[in-house]
Amino acid sequence: MEPAIPDPLATGHRRRVLITGAGGQLGHALQEAFAGETVVALGRADWDVTQPAPPLPTMPDLVLHAAAWTDVDGAEDDPQEAAAVNVGGTQHAAELGAPLVVFSTDYVFDGRKTAPYHESDAPNPLSAYGRTKLHAEAAAGGQAWIVRTSWLFGETGHNFVRTMLRLGAERDEVAVVDDQRGCPTYAGHLAAAVRELVELPFGLWHVAAGGDATWAELAEAIFEEAGLSCRVRRITSEELGRPAPRPAYSVLRSEKPEAPLLPHWREGLRACLERL
Ligand SMILES: NC(=O)c1ccc[n+]([C@@H]2O[C@H](COP(=O)([O-])OP(=O)(O)OC[C@H]3O[C@@H](n4cnc5c(N)ncnc54)[C@H](OP(=O)(O)O)[C@@H]3O)[C@@H](O)[C@H]2O)c1
């Protein structure tokens, strides 16, 4: 007997997937990962997420909300605007009424642990950015996968890997922070994992690369993989003196056995460099 409501995937129906923040590094990677579906990719000019969504021709089956205020230091100066984008934007994405994927961050944790952070660990953000992202998690509603990820890099946009490649080609030495440890995550690997995640139950999920590193260790790996002879001088966060405090330790792991597992960050780095 035919089911009353046909399963869209079993019937070959392509899901209508709406992606916000399509111009960002994760937005780009998601467009690639979901290229087999009917994707509507909206950049900031198409939908400023501080406002409710513009009229859409059809209701999406899935919303991937990658638009965000990601300037961690800038959020200290303008926490209201950062909240308007991160919290207000998430509320507006949830108001579409479709299953929703939102992206959160390791910066919701204070970094006092010395072992990986799991979904059940209590958040305690140190920065204005981290606070907006934690409030955004609460604004996502009950039909959402909340994906906490960390230290994203990809082929496009502003990120640490691209900055180091530029500096490494210009200089003999760069000073890089060595007292923050996290999981540098390739946006392409995360986007592929989101495809798996949307087959799993709604809720909070930690999805970050395997392994861990400090920024200085990551910089050394970038130079090694790219064949650049630039040296890394290891400094402290205090020496760098950025406005927003960051957690000293923010390695993310999932305590859910079915959670998607990402490749090691070094594999992500190689995959990214191959495409640059
Ligand atoms: N980057 C990381 O290291 C990191 C780590 C953990 C979690 N995350 C989370 O992962 C998600 C994706 O981050 P990402 O690295 O892809 O950031 P990204 O490259 O900065 O992309 C964010 C995108 O959002 C857009 N945007 C900003 N304000 C907007 C607004 N009012 N309306 C519509 N679009 C707006 C930006 O447009 P403009 O370019 O025009 O500003 C940009 O295209 C975010 O939720 C972020 O918090 C990122």
The ligand as a Gaussian input file, in Angstrom:
#p B3LYP/6-31G(d) Opt

LIG

0 1
 N       34.055000      31.595000      11.454000
 C       34.245000      30.826000      12.517000
 O       35.375000      30.585000      12.955000
 C       33.063000      30.216000      13.220000
 C       33.281000      29.396000      14.333000
 C       32.173000      28.823000      14.962000
 C       30.904000      29.078000      14.509000
 N       30.724000      29.901000      13.447000
 C       29.359000      30.166000      12.996000
 O       29.179000      29.578000      11.710000
 C       28.259000      30.364000      10.947000
 C       28.861000      30.713000       9.592000
 O       30.024000      31.496000       9.805000
 P       31.034000      31.858000       8.637000
 O       32.389000      31.536000       9.127000
 O       30.554000      31.325000       7.332000
 O       30.899000      33.441000       8.672000
 P       31.059000      34.515000       7.504000
 O       32.001000      33.997000       6.458000
 O       31.359000      35.793000       8.200000
 O       29.610000      34.551000       6.860000
 C       28.522000      35.158000       7.501000
 C       27.655000      35.734000       6.426000
 O       26.546000      36.371000       7.049000
 C       26.322000      37.589000       6.369000
 N       25.607000      38.564000       7.177000
 C       26.076000      39.360000       8.165000
 N       25.100000      40.156000       8.624000
 C       23.980000      39.847000       7.907000
 C       22.649000      40.329000       7.896000
 N       22.245000      41.305000       8.734000
 N       21.774000      39.776000       7.026000
 C       22.157000      38.806000       6.159000
 N       23.413000      38.322000       6.109000
 C       24.301000      38.844000       6.983000
 C       27.700000      38.086000       6.007000
 O       27.594000      39.043000       4.980000
 P       28.749000      40.168000       4.791000
 O       29.930000      39.414000       4.255000
 O       28.117000      41.111000       3.852000
 O       29.001000      40.724000       6.161000
 C       28.376000      36.801000       5.578000
 O       28.165000      36.545000       4.201000
 C       27.909000      31.552000      11.840000
 O       26.725000      31.268000      12.536000
 C       29.056000      31.631000      12.812000
 O       28.681000      32.257000      14.030000
 C       31.766000      30.460000      12.773000

